[in-house]
Amino acid sequence: MLAQLCTVELRSAALEHSLADRVQRSILTNLADVLGTQGVGLEINLAGYPRVAASVLNYGVELLIGSTASTEALQRFERAVVEAIRRFEPRLVADTLAVEILEPELALAHGVLQMRVKAELKPAYGGDLVRFRTSIDLQTGKTTTGGEAAYAGRAS
């Protein structure tokens, strides 16, 4: 009987971990897509169309490709990333989302932007703290996103 209970607990833990892995991979894919796509709101003034501005028609962020990279531009980009993730990644708890540009002076000098994204998953997806690291080549727009210290544990 004890062996059966242990087996059930192990299977349950494996399924939960498997779901958490699938959710994280899905979020990574979505995050890479959001960061590699430019929304229509950057080419068209959507001020008079707030529902369009908040819809999938405006999926993505302002890409820094070909623009003059400055500290101010990086700060605007960081805010745009936060807003885009809040809008297009509903599995994350919006109030826990933190985006940090790592070593902005290196991004300005070498043209490769490194960011850390950290947030809690909603309880329906396990409530874990997830961390992602994203690299964006400012010349080509190529985005690379990967987990960083995946599942640092349950959020408290």
N, C-alpha and C positions, 0 to 999 in steps of 0.2 A: 504494500500500500504506500509506504514511504517512497519507494522507487518511482511509483506512478505519479505521485505528487511532484517529485523533483523533475520528472520528465515533462510534465505539464507546465511547470514554472519555466523550465529552460526553453520549451517551444514558444511559450508566450513572450519571453524576453527576446528570443530570436526574431519573432514576427514584429515586435515593437521596434527593434533595431533596424530590421529590414525596411519598415515603413519610414522610419526616420531617415535612412539612407536615400530612399527614393524621393522623399520630400526635398532633402537637401540638393540632390542632383537636379531635380526639377527647378528649384529656385535658382541654382547656379546657371542653368540654361536660360531661364527667363531674365536673370540679371544681365547676362552677357548680351542677350538680344536688346534689352532696354538701353544698355550703354552703347551699343553699336548701331542704333537707329536714331535718325533725326526726325522729330515730329513736324507736322505741317505748320504748326503755330510759329515756327521760326521764319517761314517764308510768307505766311499770310497772317495779318493781324486778326486774331480771334477774340479781341476784347469784347466785341458785341455778340459773341457766340460762346458763352461760358460752358454750355453743355458739350459743344464740339471740342473746346479746349481740354475738357476733362475726359474725353472719350478716347477710344483706341485709335481714332483718326489722328490723334496727336501723340501716339505712342513713341516714346524715346526721349532723348535729351538733346540739347544743343551740342553738336560735336565741335571740338576745338580745332579740327583739321584746317590747316591753312590760315588760321587766325593768329594774331600776335599774342603769344602766351605772356600773360602778366599775372602778378599776384592777384589783382582784381578779377581777371578772367577766371583764374582757378577758383576763387571764392564763389563767383557766380555759378561756375560749373558744379561745385560741391553742393550748393543750394538746389540747383536743378536736378542733381542726382537724387537728393533726399526726396524732393517732391515727386519725381518719376517713380521711385521705388514705392513710396507711400501710395501712389495712385495705381500702380500696375502689379504690385505684389501683395495681395490681400492676406497671404498666409503669415505675414510678419506683423507683430504688434507695433503699430505706427509710433507710439510714444517711446518705444525702446530703441528705435532706429538711430544709429550714429554712423556718419560717414566722415572719414578723416583722410585727407590727402597727405601722403607720407613724403617727407622731404621735398617740399614744393620747389626749393631752389634747384634740386637735381632735375626735376621735371622741366623747369624753365631752361636749364643749361643743356640737357640731353634730349629733350623732346619725348620722354617716356614718363607718363603719369602713373603713379602707384597710389591706389586707394585701399583703405580697409573699411569694410561695411560690417556692422555688428548689429544684431537685433535678436529679440526673442521670437520664437515661433508661437503662434496662437495655441492655446491648450488643445484644441482639436487635432493639432499636428504634433503634439508631444510636449510643447512648452519649453523645449530646449533653447539654449543660447547658441546661435549660429554665427559664425564669422566667415567672411569671404574676403579674398584679396583680389583686386582687379588691377591689371596693367593695360594702359591704353597708349598706343603709339600715336603721338600727336601729328605725325606726318602722314601716316596711312590710315589711321582710324582703327587699326586692328586691335581687338579687345581680347584679352585672356583673363578668364575668371576661374578661380579655384578656391577650394575650402581652405580655411586657415584654422588650425587647431579645432578640427570638426568636433562638435558636440563637447563643448567645454563643461557640460553638465547641465543639470536642470536649473532653470532660472529661478531665483528666489524672490 
